[in-house]
Structure formats: structure tokens, C-alpha cells
């Protein structure tokens, strides 16, 4: 059997895969089993931050994997400690818990909020409030946190203790908080799976001020928006926020599984011995890979991410068949006259891999994609969108 047949026979049918088998790549170019080359404008859904087989990333992984590929958290390893230091230095956060994925990072955030609120405000203070149209993961608890009903339908009963309100509706939030049971509010600064929708800065400012006044934790989900994707280290920095908890994953380790939950001063000591754990969290190979990413996310590099964002926007905004462009940095959503799936298929046929998010075409290229590839991809995308 070929790969397609093996997949259909032995892998659970949870993914509607494109009929393409990728076998190799370098940077922002990938090649399929038939030798066809594509410009990768999805980067594994914002994971391969510096593209495929990046030389610095490969060297970091190879060096560590030849030393110690794994050691349990009963012992110290330098990559884990150094990565935590780098993340705290770049964010002003105080401590880090490492896990394997965005959903696990959000699970940790939820546990931190509930434990902190129970200790400081009483055991009845446990509700986590999220935004409608949000997405926070596929575990049962992070699915419960996700503010999209269609994700809930198959998995009742959900984990209790969650509520959602529409972004921008501060009165709705105040009503939810009126009984004193809200421990934290969890937001995405750009709702990625919800259609690449940035939050309104005025709303975010009002939200932050209200939560501070009420002594309610502000938590930011940076799973997709983080690690340079927005043109800042984390997207909340575009809004002038200082969250109490930040969750991240995806692009953090550049292609290896890693999640991180960053704890601010207020909650830095919320976890004690045995309160939480992860067998693979802080794995030295994944941590070495992440260090090779994080150390390169300098102010100069992030400014270039913003420049690339402006370049691709200039090439796509107002083009025939493109109604609007939303997002931040190199996380962009195109509202097209044609169905998004039709546009993505046309792009693929012509050598560009794009994604969708609800009714939009979603672009998440590697942060270091060369300008010439951006221009070439934009030309193919424009043509695919043309009515």
C-alpha cells in the first residue's frame, strides 16, 4: 500500500487531508512525492517558525540528541532552564511550566487560575471566562473553554466552570463577574481558528483595567499568535498588556512538540511540589530547538516580520476578489469572493500551500520567508482569488 492507502487504513479519520504527500523541503519551499515544489504559506499551522530544515535549528537538535535526548523532570537539564530564563527575560514573566502542546499549556493556565483563586478568593471562585468565537484546544477541558458551540456538540457533558461572552461587550463580562465566582478571563489577541480576527484595542484596554480592578486574572492564549508571529514576541505586546498568565506552543520549538505556560509575578508561586507535571515537558531536545528559535527573535528580526506583513498586505489588499485582509504580522486572513476552499485548491494546483480559518484563506508563512517567495506566492494567490 502507498502512503495514502496506509493512512486511510490505519489512521483515525479525524483529518480531511489534501491529496499531497510532502517528502522534503528547505526553508519556505517543500516538495511532494511526485517532485512538485510548493511555496509553504502555512508553516505547519504556524509551527515551523524558520521554515523546513533550518540550519541553526537542525544543528541545535542534532547536538542535543547526540548528548541526552530525554531525562525525566526528576533531574535538571540545562536546555530547559536556559529556555525558561530566555522566555522570562523577553516577557517580564516570572516562571515557566513546560508541556507538549497548546492544549496542555492552556490546561496548565486553567489549573493555575483555579488554584490561585481558590487560595486567594475562596473555593467557590473557579469560573474561567473566554470569548465567543475563541479556540483553546481539543482536550475535553480546553474544548469546554472554547467559545464555539459546534465544537461542543459531540462531547457532552463538557467540563463545568466555563462561560463565554462576545468580544467588545464589557457589560456582558460585568454581568458574568457580578457574583464573584470568576477566577480569570482567557483571551486570544487574534482569534485564529475563529477567522483571524484581531481584538479591538479599546476593548482590550477596558478589559484589562476592569480585571485589575476586580482582582481577576488576565490570561492570554498565545499558542498561534506567539513567538514572533504577530511582529512582537507575543501578540499581547501589540496591545500594551502585562498578563498574569500566558500560554504558548506551535512555533515555540520550530517543529518539535512543546508548550509553555508563563506565570507572572502574581501567580509565580501558585504551583508547589506535586501540583502539576508532565513526563515530556521541558524535554532537552525540544528545549534546545526552542532556544534556537527564541534567541533569534530579536527586535530587529521582529521588525522585519512587520515589514514582510506590510509587503504582503500591499500586494493583496484591494486585489480583485479579495474583500478584506485581517490579522497581525504574518498571521493573515483573506476574505474572498470565492469560497476559501476553492481559493486554497487553486493555489495548491499552482504551487502555493495555504490554509483556511472559517470562511477565510489563512496565511501563516515562516517568519523568515524571503521577499521574492512572498511576492511570487502573493501573485499566485491574487490570481486564485480573481473572480
Secondary structure, 3 states (H helix, E strand, C coil): CCHHHHHHHHCCCCCCCCCCCEEEEEECEEEECCCCEEEECCHHHHCCCCCECCHHHHHHHHHHHCCCCCCCCCCCCHHHHHHHHHHHHHHCCCEEEEECCHHHHHHHHHHHHHHHHHHHHCCCCCEEEEEECCCCCCCHHHHHHCECHHHCCCCCCCCCCEEEECCCCHHHHHHHHCCCCEEEEEECCEECCCCCEECCHHHHHHHHHHHHHHCCEEEEEECCCCCCCCCCCCHHHHHCCCCCEEEECHHHHCCCCCEEEEECHHHCCCCCCCCCCCCCCCCHHHHHHHHHHHCCCCHHHHHHHHHHHHHHHHHHCCCCCEEEEEEECCEEEEEECCCHHHHHHHHHHCCEECEEECCEEEECCCCCCCHHHHHHHHHHHHHHHCC
